[in-house]
Structure formats: C-alpha cells, structure tokens
Amino acid sequence: ETQADFSAEIRLRQSYHPPDEPELLGEERVIQVSAPNEDGSYTLDWQHLFTARKAVTVGASAGYAGLSLRLSKQLLNWSFLNSEGQSEDKEVHGKGARWLTFKGPLAIGNAGLTIFDHPTNQRFPTKWFIVKGMPYFSPAFVFDGPMPLTKDQKFRLFYRMKVHGSAPEARTLEADYQTFAN
C-alpha cells in the first residue's frame, strides 16, 4: 500500500515448512517505509511475528538467520561502526550492540545503512554477523545458538533499517536509536 508522500506499508504472510509437509513456523511481517527526508534518507520498520505450529527449533548452524543484507562489492571500501564504538571487523562480528551501521563514499558524496535492534527483541542486544568481504551483515539473534519454541509459542522481532543520504555520525545514530527504542 503506497501513499502520495512515497511512504508505504508492505504486509506479508510466510510459511516455513519442508516440501510437501505442514507448516512448522508461520510469520506475519509488516514493513513500514517512511517518506524520504530532505537529504534522501528514509527508514524501513521491520516487524516480524512468528508462531510455532509445533515444537520447533529456530536457528542455523552458521549462527545467523532472519533479516540480512548482502550489498554490492563496490562498497568494500565502506566501514562498520556499532553502538559500542567498535569499527574493526573482528570487534564488530559476534558482539552485542543496539545498532550497526555500514557507511562510506559513493561516486558523489557519502551514504550509509544502519539497522537498529529494538530493546523488546529476545536476546537483546543482538550479536551481529558480518562478512566484510561480501559485504554482508545481519542482526544474528541465533548467534549463540538456536532458539527452541514450543507448540503455539509466539515471538516477535522488531528492527529499523535506515538508509542514509549522507555519512551517518555516531551521536546522530544514537539519537535515532533512542527515538526508535521509545
């Protein structure tokens, strides 16, 4: 559903199951896209509601699952920065943080992309899975291990993604995070 100001809302229902078998996990997802700001930045609020249809374990052997970003290799010169002030790949990977940004130069100007982890999410603050050489990053709520769910158990995940029209600064990102968290 789109609006005249270029904002939008996307609603999805997803079903996770082996081929030709009943659903193990259902998901209702809502993505709210804000109208762009004067500098071209905008946000996407990702709300996930999962329901286990039977006892199931959510997770991946690699330590990541869910919302993930794999970006163009043209951005390999960009850098990470998390809410804890860490920017080295080995400092950021597997560390808990309220937000993680990936930022750097473009052909004209600078830009960035930040994911904010909501404090109501299970396993908050999430640990982050990054692969600088792709570049790839993900709030990895299963980084330390799978999450077992009982039949009919529900769990929510809520993230905000911000696409920046300029290079984001840590103090601005923290203010954006506080607005999102409240």
C-alpha positions as CSV (number, residue, x, y, z in Angstrom):
1,E,0.0,0.0,0.0
2,T,1.6,3.3,-1.1
3,Q,1.0,6.9,-0.1
4,A,1.4,10.1,-2.0
5,D,4.4,11.1,0.1
6,F,6.2,7.9,-1.1
7,S,5.8,6.1,2.2
8,A,4.4,2.6,2.0
9,E,3.3,-0.4,4.0
10,I,4.1,-4.0,3.0
11,R,2.3,-6.9,4.6
12,L,3.4,-10.5,4.1
13,R,2.4,-13.9,5.5
14,Q,5.1,-16.5,5.2
15,S,5.1,-20.2,5.9
16,Y,8.2,-22.2,6.7
17,H,7.9,-25.9,6.1
18,P,9.7,-28.8,4.4
19,P,8.5,-29.6,0.9
20,D,5.0,-31.1,0.8
21,E,4.8,-31.1,4.6
22,P,2.7,-29.0,7.1
23,E,3.8,-25.6,8.3
24,L,6.3,-25.6,11.1
25,L,6.6,-21.9,11.6
26,G,4.3,-19.1,10.4
27,E,5.3,-15.5,10.1
28,E,3.3,-12.3,9.7
29,R,5.6,-9.5,8.6
30,V,4.9,-5.8,8.3
31,I,7.4,-3.4,6.7
32,Q,6.6,0.3,7.0
33,V,8.6,2.5,4.7
34,S,8.8,6.2,5.7
35,A,8.6,9.1,3.3
36,P,12.1,10.3,2.4
37,N,13.7,13.2,4.3
38,E,15.2,16.2,2.6
39,D,18.6,14.5,2.3
40,G,17.1,11.4,0.8
41,S,17.3,9.3,3.9
42,Y,14.3,7.1,4.9
43,T,13.5,4.2,7.3
44,L,12.0,0.8,7.0
45,D,10.5,-0.7,10.1
46,W,10.6,-4.5,10.0
47,Q,8.1,-6.2,12.4
48,H,8.0,-10.0,12.5
49,L,5.6,-12.1,14.4
50,F,6.4,-15.8,14.3
51,T,4.1,-18.6,15.6
52,A,5.4,-22.2,16.1
53,R,2.8,-24.7,14.7
54,K,4.6,-27.5,16.6
55,A,7.7,-27.7,18.8
56,V,10.5,-26.4,16.6
57,T,14.0,-25.0,16.9
58,V,14.9,-21.8,15.1
59,G,18.5,-21.4,14.1
60,A,21.2,-22.0,11.7
61,S,24.5,-23.8,12.1
62,A,26.3,-20.8,10.8
63,G,24.9,-18.5,13.6
64,Y,22.7,-16.2,11.6
65,A,19.1,-16.2,10.4
66,G,16.5,-13.6,9.5
67,L,16.9,-10.1,8.4
68,S,20.2,-9.9,6.4
69,L,21.9,-7.5,4.0
70,R,24.3,-8.5,1.3
71,L,25.5,-5.5,-0.6
72,S,27.4,-4.7,-3.7
73,K,31.2,-5.5,-3.8
74,Q,31.6,-1.9,-4.9
75,L,31.1,-1.0,-1.2
76,L,34.1,-3.0,0.0
77,N,35.8,0.3,1.0
78,W,33.0,1.1,3.4
79,S,33.4,0.5,7.1
80,F,31.2,-0.8,10.0
81,L,30.5,1.1,13.3
82,N,28.4,-0.2,16.1
83,S,26.7,1.4,19.1
84,E,29.6,0.4,21.3
85,G,32.1,2.5,19.2
86,Q,33.7,-0.6,17.7
87,S,34.6,-0.5,14.0
88,E,37.2,-3.2,13.3
89,D,35.6,-6.3,11.7
90,K,36.8,-8.6,14.4
91,E,35.5,-6.3,17.1
92,V,32.0,-6.0,15.5
93,H,31.5,-9.6,14.4
94,G,29.8,-11.6,17.2
95,K,29.5,-8.6,19.5
96,G,26.2,-7.3,21.1
97,A,25.2,-3.8,20.0
98,R,22.0,-1.7,19.8
99,W,22.7,-0.8,16.2
100,L,25.2,-1.4,13.5
101,T,25.9,0.9,10.6
102,F,27.8,0.4,7.3
103,K,29.0,3.6,5.7
104,G,31.3,5.1,3.2
105,P,31.8,7.1,0.0
106,L,29.8,6.8,-3.2
107,A,30.7,8.3,-6.6
108,I,29.1,11.5,-5.4
109,G,29.1,12.1,-1.6
110,N,28.7,9.6,1.2
111,A,26.0,7.3,2.4
112,G,25.2,4.6,4.9
113,L,22.8,1.9,6.0
114,T,22.0,1.2,9.7
115,I,20.0,-1.5,11.4
116,F,18.6,-0.7,14.9
117,D,17.7,-3.6,17.2
118,H,14.6,-2.9,19.4
119,P,15.1,-3.5,23.1
120,T,12.0,-5.7,23.3
121,N,13.6,-8.3,21.0
122,Q,14.6,-11.5,22.6
123,R,18.4,-11.8,23.1
124,F,18.8,-8.0,23.0
125,P,21.2,-6.5,22.4
126,T,21.7,-8.8,19.4
127,K,25.0,-10.1,18.3
128,W,26.0,-9.2,14.7
129,F,27.1,-11.5,12.0
130,I,29.3,-9.7,9.4
131,V,31.4,-10.7,6.4
132,K,33.3,-7.6,5.2
133,G,34.4,-9.3,2.0
134,M,30.9,-9.7,0.6
135,P,29.9,-7.1,2.2
136,Y,27.2,-8.7,4.4
137,F,25.7,-8.1,7.8
138,S,22.8,-9.4,9.9
139,P,21.4,-8.9,13.4
140,A,22.0,-12.6,14.4
141,F,19.6,-13.4,17.2
142,V,20.7,-17.0,16.9
143,F,24.5,-16.3,17.0
144,D,25.0,-18.1,20.3
145,G,22.7,-21.0,19.4
146,P,19.3,-22.0,18.3
147,M,16.1,-20.8,19.9
148,P,13.7,-23.7,20.8
149,L,10.0,-22.9,20.6
150,T,7.0,-24.9,22.0
151,K,3.9,-25.5,20.0
152,D,1.8,-22.3,19.6
153,Q,4.6,-20.2,21.1
154,K,4.9,-16.7,19.5
155,F,7.9,-14.5,19.3
156,R,8.5,-11.0,17.8
157,L,11.4,-9.3,16.2
158,F,11.4,-5.6,15.5
159,Y,14.1,-3.8,13.6
160,R,14.5,-0.4,12.0
161,M,16.7,0.0,8.9
162,K,17.7,3.5,8.0
163,V,19.1,4.4,4.5
164,H,21.2,7.5,4.9
165,G,21.6,10.2,2.3
166,S,24.9,11.2,3.9
167,A,27.6,9.7,6.1
168,P,25.9,8.9,9.5
169,E,27.6,10.0,12.7
170,A,27.6,8.0,16.0
171,R,25.8,10.7,18.0
172,T,23.0,11.1,15.4
173,L,22.7,7.3,15.2
174,E,22.3,7.1,19.0
175,A,19.6,9.8,18.9
176,D,17.8,7.9,16.1
177,Y,18.1,4.7,18.2
178,Q,16.6,6.4,21.2
179,T,13.7,7.6,19.2
180,F,13.1,4.1,17.8
181,A,13.5,2.4,21.2
182,N,10.9,4.7,22.7
